[in-house]
Amino acid sequence: MTIPRVNPEKRLEDQGIVGVAKAHYNLIEPALIDAAVKRGEGRLGLGGAFLVQTGTHTGRSPKDKFVVRSPEVESSIWWENNAPMSVDAFDRLHADMLDHVKGREVFVQDLYAGADPAHRLDVRVITELAWHGLFIRHLLRRPEAGELAQFVPDFTIINCPSFKADPARHGCRSDTVIALDFERKLILIANTAYAGENKKSVFTLLNYLLPAKGIMPMHCSANHAPGDPEDAAVFFGLSGTGKTTLSADPARILIGDDEHGWSDTGIFNFEGGCYAKTINLDPEAEPEIHATTHRFGSIVENMIFDPDTLELDFEDDSLTANTRVAYPLDAVSNASKTSLGGVPKNIIMLTCDAFGVLPPIARLTPAQVMYHFLSGFTSKVAGTEQGVTEPQPTFSTCFGAPFMPRRPEVYGKLLQNKIARFGADCWLVNTGWTGGAYGTGSRMPIKATRALLRAALDGSLKSVEFRRDPNFGFDVPVSVPGVADDLLDPRRTWADPAAYDRQAAKLVGMFAENFAQYVPFIDEEVKQAAIG
């Protein structure tokens, strides 16, 4: 396929980028891999995968993320959650980064964010690294060749991993920075080669823009029943809770594994690929994800491999536990061709409970959905962020606080309105620990989780007997075919039931303390859900 080369230098000049040694405009996969290998950015692995290490930053740097405090967005940003950067500081950072790329090669990709043409965002990504161009080409959506000639970006990302910011000059925290200017429609990323910053910056953009259109942006995976896009399900959850694994069910059609929007007509994937964790990846439990690690064009990030045979070590976390593989959706045999689905019939909220308190599945009322959505309880998994070396309990509102520019109530009310208008069965699923807390208990068996999810999605779970949980007030199934009864009652899995009671009381207290911040903004029904 021939890609139109329409004066790329002029297009970059329009955005202030001048004096670069060469601009590689919309290279496709073979050319990007060839450039990355020749430039020594990594190694070609088995099957043509590209093996790369990201250096110091092997996860996101949320404390180094800033939003420009311009008049246009002053009143709409959740400043308690988003560090501000002054307009002048951003201008200095921008000018210094433009100066930095002079005399260097850059790789430009023009891409879409959003599978629904009515709501997509046109994004230009300018990177120093060829493999970053390949990564974002996988993770966003690729225009047809004929569409590129007239492409005009809504937003631009400039990513320079070799540029070190100056906190005193650029108004940031360290020499690493991710700065978003919604008014200038520009994102600057510096001094981190971790590719996930590229995709999450786009997610942050959509989380700001779409609510104004009545569209619910969601940190979730999604799938639908075979042959029936209207039978859709969404899986909310933070990194490490199982969004990718559980949505990639061979018995259903994958819409996407991480980021979606919910409009009046249904759900749509923001992305065009997947970014799956590979640590301890089991070829029997997850054969398709495993296969992508030796597929041409996949990016294998921060995995240890044999320098002679190039065999990957899926258990070695010496660099990071946040090892990843990035690949396009067409690498998944059961992926949707359109990345579109109907209004979700099931909403699943995934959590990884390191306390060992929550049951493997619970049925939620609409009010309880709001409570758990605003709470966003999970445990940070080792490696997902810099400095996290073991699971840590955390509350990340809307299951994605680092990517939420607006206040949580904006997203909470959007979800509440969608459920009220369209209806859905809602479930809380714990993929964390059972039989004790982290360090004593064990991870929830994935076979049991999948069996419970399938029962929820096919409707059979609604017909079993439920009990009321004494700690959180939601309904928990008593017995489900194919799942041990003890597993459904976490207290019974503990050797010391009294120790479970103490742990449960502790977790309930943490929920209550965290949720107090939202009480002024919620209705009475949700307040009642908060007290169980």
Solvent accessible surface area in square Angstrom, and as a share of the most:
residue,aa,sasa,rsa
1,M,162,0.72
2,T,122,0.71
3,I,13,0.06
4,P,43,0.27
5,R,138,0.50
6,V,61,0.35
7,N,88,0.45
8,P,17,0.11
9,E,88,0.40
10,K,100,0.42
11,R,33,0.12
12,L,2,0.01
13,E,89,0.40
14,D,102,0.53
15,Q,47,0.21
16,G,34,0.33
17,I,3,0.02
18,V,67,0.39
19,G,54,0.52
20,V,28,0.16
21,A,68,0.53
22,K,115,0.49
23,A,9,0.07
24,H,29,0.13
25,Y,6,0.02
26,N,1,0.01
27,L,24,0.12
28,I,44,0.22
29,E,38,0.17
30,P,73,0.46
31,A,39,0.30
32,L,0,0.00
33,I,8,0.04
34,D,67,0.35
35,A,18,0.14
36,A,0,0.00
37,V,59,0.34
38,K,157,0.67
39,R,92,0.34
40,G,61,0.59
41,E,28,0.13
42,G,22,0.22
43,R,109,0.40
44,L,83,0.41
45,G,7,0.07
46,L,76,0.38
47,G,55,0.53
48,G,11,0.11
49,A,0,0.00
50,F,0,0.00
51,L,8,0.04
52,V,6,0.03
53,Q,98,0.44
54,T,7,0.04
55,G,56,0.53
56,T,115,0.67
57,H,26,0.12
58,T,19,0.11
59,G,0,0.00
60,R,25,0.09
61,S,8,0.05
62,P,44,0.28
63,K,151,0.64
64,D,4,0.02
65,K,29,0.12
66,F,15,0.06
67,V,1,0.01
68,V,0,0.00
69,R,101,0.37
70,S,4,0.02
71,P,119,0.75
72,E,112,0.50
73,V,0,0.00
74,E,73,0.33
75,S,114,0.73
76,S,34,0.22
77,I,10,0.05
78,W,22,0.08
79,W,42,0.15
80,E,144,0.65
81,N,52,0.27
82,N,11,0.06
83,A,40,0.31
84,P,61,0.38
85,M,4,0.02
86,S,59,0.38
87,V,59,0.34
88,D,90,0.47
89,A,3,0.03
90,F,1,0.00
91,D,53,0.28
92,R,90,0.33
93,L,0,0.00
94,H,21,0.10
95,A,56,0.44
96,D,34,0.18
97,M,0,0.00
98,L,28,0.14
99,D,87,0.45
100,H,36,0.16
101,V,3,0.02
102,K,99,0.42
103,G,55,0.53
104,R,98,0.36
105,E,58,0.26
106,V,1,0.00
107,F,1,0.00
108,V,0,0.00
109,Q,2,0.01
110,D,1,0.01
111,L,0,0.00
112,Y,19,0.07
113,A,0,0.00
114,G,3,0.03
115,A,15,0.12
116,D,22,0.11
117,P,95,0.60
118,A,74,0.58
119,H,42,0.19
120,R,81,0.30
121,L,15,0.07
122,D,30,0.15
123,V,0,0.00
124,R,7,0.02
125,V,1,0.00
126,I,2,0.01
127,T,2,0.01
128,E,13,0.06
129,L,35,0.17
130,A,0,0.00
131,W,5,0.02
132,H,0,0.00
133,G,0,0.00
134,L,1,0.00
135,F,0,0.00
136,I,0,0.00
137,R,20,0.07
138,H,1,0.01
139,L,0,0.00
140,L,3,0.01
141,R,49,0.18
142,R,77,0.28
143,P,16,0.10
144,E,123,0.55
145,A,20,0.15
146,G,63,0.61
147,E,67,0.30
148,L,8,0.04
149,A,30,0.23
150,Q,151,0.67
151,F,13,0.06
152,V,109,0.63
153,P,32,0.20
154,D,57,0.29
155,F,6,0.02
156,T,6,0.03
157,I,0,0.00
158,I,3,0.02
159,N,1,0.00
160,C,1,0.01
161,P,21,0.13
162,S,62,0.40
163,F,21,0.09
164,K,132,0.56
165,A,6,0.05
166,D,62,0.32
167,P,56,0.35
168,A,99,0.77
169,R,106,0.39
170,H,4,0.02
171,G,38,0.36
172,C,14,0.09
173,R,140,0.51
174,S,30,0.20
175,D,55,0.29
176,T,3,0.02
177,V,0,0.00
178,I,1,0.01
179,A,0,0.00
180,L,0,0.00
181,D,3,0.01
182,F,8,0.03
183,E,83,0.37
184,R,109,0.40
185,K,106,0.45
186,L,14,0.07
187,I,0,0.00
188,L,0,0.00
189,I,0,0.00
190,A,0,0.00
191,N,21,0.11
192,T,2,0.01
193,A,20,0.16
194,Y,5,0.02
195,A,0,0.00
196,G,1,0.01
197,E,9,0.04
198,N,0,0.00
199,K,6,0.03
200,K,18,0.08
201,S,1,0.01
202,V,2,0.01
203,F,0,0.00
204,T,1,0.00
205,L,1,0.00
206,L,3,0.01
207,N,0,0.00
208,Y,23,0.09
209,L,52,0.26
210,L,4,0.02
211,P,16,0.10
212,A,85,0.66
213,K,109,0.46
214,G,33,0.31
215,I,3,0.02
216,M,1,0.00
217,P,1,0.01
218,M,1,0.00
219,H,4,0.02
220,C,0,0.00
221,S,0,0.00
222,A,0,0.00
223,N,0,0.00
224,H,11,0.05
225,A,18,0.14
226,P,85,0.53
227,G,79,0.76
228,D,56,0.29
229,P,61,0.39
230,E,106,0.47
231,D,28,0.15
232,A,0,0.00
233,A,0,0.00
234,V,0,0.00
235,F,1,0.00
236,F,1,0.00
237,G,0,0.00
238,L,19,0.09
239,S,27,0.17
240,G,24,0.23
241,T,1,0.01
242,G,20,0.19
243,K,14,0.06
244,T,25,0.15
245,T,27,0.16
246,L,11,0.05
247,S,0,0.00
248,A,27,0.21
249,D,11,0.06
250,P,109,0.68
251,A,56,0.44
252,R,20,0.07
253,I,39,0.20
254,L,3,0.01
255,I,0,0.00
256,G,0,0.00
257,D,4,0.02
258,D,14,0.07
259,E,2,0.01
260,H,0,0.00
261,G,0,0.00
262,W,0,0.00
263,S,5,0.03
264,D,79,0.41
265,T,116,0.67
266,G,4,0.04
267,I,2,0.01
268,F,3,0.01
269,N,1,0.00
270,F,2,0.01
271,E,3,0.01
272,G,5,0.05
273,G,0,0.00
274,C,1,0.01
275,Y,13,0.05
276,A,2,0.01
277,K,43,0.18
278,T,0,0.00
279,I,41,0.21
280,N,100,0.51
281,L,12,0.06
282,D,63,0.33
283,P,70,0.44
284,E,158,0.71
285,A,33,0.26
286,E,27,0.12
287,P,78,0.49
288,E,65,0.29
289,I,10,0.05
290,H,33,0.15
291,A,47,0.37
292,T,3,0.02
293,T,2,0.01
294,H,87,0.39
295,R,79,0.29
296,F,100,0.41
297,G,1,0.01
298,S,0,0.00
299,I,1,0.01
300,V,1,0.01
301,E,1,0.00
302,N,1,0.01
303,M,5,0.02
304,I,46,0.24
305,F,41,0.17
306,D,59,0.30
307,P,92,0.58
308,D,127,0.66
309,T,77,0.45
310,L,28,0.14
311,E,102,0.46
312,L,30,0.15
313,D,62,0.32
314,F,36,0.15
315,E,134,0.60
316,D,41,0.21
317,D,79,0.41
318,S,89,0.57
319,L,74,0.37
320,T,10,0.06
321,A,18,0.14
322,N,0,0.00
323,T,2,0.01
324,R,24,0.09
325,V,0,0.00
326,A,1,0.00
327,Y,3,0.01
328,P,10,0.06
329,L,13,0.07
330,D,104,0.54
331,A,23,0.18
332,V,12,0.07
333,S,98,0.63
334,N,22,0.11
335,A,13,0.10
336,S,16,0.10
337,K,190,0.81
338,T,77,0.45
339,S,2,0.01
340,L,64,0.32
341,G,10,0.10
342,G,1,0.01
343,V,32,0.18
344,P,1,0.01
345,K,105,0.45
346,N,8,0.04
347,I,0,0.00
348,I,0,0.00
349,M,0,0.00
350,L,0,0.00
351,T,2,0.01
352,C,0,0.00
353,D,0,0.00
354,A,9,0.07
355,F,18,0.07
356,G,0,0.00
357,V,3,0.01
358,L,3,0.02
359,P,4,0.02
360,P,2,0.01
361,I,0,0.00
362,A,0,0.00
363,R,75,0.28
364,L,10,0.05
365,T,68,0.39
366,P,82,0.51
367,A,8,0.06
368,Q,18,0.08
369,V,0,0.00
370,M,8,0.03
371,Y,8,0.03
372,H,6,0.03
373,F,2,0.01
374,L,1,0.01
375,S,0,0.00
376,G,0,0.00
377,F,6,0.02
378,T,1,0.01
379,S,0,0.00
380,K,67,0.29
381,V,27,0.16
382,A,20,0.15
383,G,10,0.10
384,T,11,0.06
385,E,21,0.09
386,Q,73,0.32
387,G,71,0.68
388,V,16,0.09
389,T,116,0.67
390,E,89,0.40
391,P,19,0.12
392,Q,78,0.35
393,P,56,0.35
394,T,24,0.14
395,F,46,0.19
396,S,10,0.06
397,T,5,0.03
398,C,1,0.00
399,F,2,0.01
400,G,0,0.00
401,A,14,0.11
402,P,35,0.22
403,F,4,0.02
404,M,2,0.01
405,P,0,0.00
406,R,37,0.13
407,R,71,0.26
408,P,0,0.00
409,E,14,0.06
410,V,57,0.33
411,Y,1,0.00
412,G,0,0.00
413,K,101,0.43
414,L,25,0.13
415,L,0,0.00
416,Q,55,0.25
417,N,93,0.48
418,K,11,0.05
419,I,11,0.05
420,A,87,0.67
421,R,156,0.57
422,F,65,0.27
423,G,37,0.35
424,A,30,0.23
425,D,49,0.26
426,C,5,0.03
427,W,1,0.00
428,L,7,0.04
429,V,2,0.01
430,N,1,0.01
431,T,16,0.09
432,G,0,0.00
433,W,19,0.07
434,T,13,0.08
435,G,25,0.24
436,G,2,0.02
437,A,23,0.18
438,Y,97,0.37
439,G,73,0.70
440,T,115,0.67
441,G,20,0.19
442,S,68,0.44
443,R,107,0.39
444,M,14,0.06
445,P,63,0.40
446,I,62,0.31
447,K,170,0.72
448,A,10,0.08
449,T,4,0.02
450,R,42,0.15
451,A,34,0.26
452,L,2,0.01
453,L,8,0.04
454,R,104,0.38
455,A,12,0.09
456,A,2,0.02
457,L,16,0.08
458,D,105,0.54
459,G,27,0.26
460,S,56,0.36
461,L,0,0.00
462,K,100,0.43
463,S,98,0.63
464,V,34,0.19
465,E,122,0.55
466,F,38,0.16
467,R,66,0.24
468,R,155,0.56
469,D,5,0.03
470,P,118,0.74
471,N,42,0.22
472,F,13,0.05
473,G,4,0.03
474,F,1,0.00
475,D,44,0.23
476,V,0,0.00
477,P,0,0.00
478,V,55,0.31
479,S,55,0.35
480,V,7,0.04
481,P,117,0.73
482,G,81,0.78
483,V,12,0.07
484,A,69,0.53
485,D,64,0.33
486,D,64,0.33
487,L,21,0.11
488,L,2,0.01
489,D,32,0.17
490,P,4,0.02
491,R,103,0.38
492,R,139,0.51
493,T,36,0.21
494,W,32,0.11
495,A,111,0.86
496,D,67,0.34
497,P,58,0.37
498,A,51,0.39
499,A,24,0.18
500,Y,7,0.03
501,D,61,0.31
502,R,155,0.56
503,Q,33,0.15
504,A,1,0.01
505,A,67,0.52
506,K,118,0.50
507,L,0,0.00
508,V,49,0.28
509,G,37,0.36
510,M,53,0.24
511,F,2,0.01
512,A,57,0.45
513,E,141,0.63
514,N,28,0.14
515,F,3,0.01
516,A,61,0.47
517,Q,88,0.39
518,Y,6,0.02
519,V,58,0.33
520,P,104,0.65
521,F,88,0.37
522,I,22,0.11
523,D,68,0.35
524,E,106,0.48
525,E,116,0.52
526,V,2,0.01
527,K,64,0.27
528,Q,94,0.42
529,A,14,0.11
530,A,25,0.19
531,I,132,0.67
532,G,40,0.39
